């Protein structure tokens, strides 16, 4: 379902949209596609940030374990 809304954009943005309506028919379609790409990227960024957090937490645990093991080695 589509919901009609009103937004205000800078003139240069409108000019860019109008000059790049190759694969779409309307400004609305252009803006909707651009927003879908932006939203998908934001979702990927959120997932990547969570993954990095998990990796960092596990890395700390593994580093602690490695330090513990190394503390048992005899220096020759």
Buried (B, 14 or more C-beta within 10 A) or exposed (E): EEEEEEEEEEEEEEEEBEEEEEEBEEBEEBBEEEEEEEEEEEEEEEEEEEEEEEEEEEEEEEEEEEEEEEEEEEEE
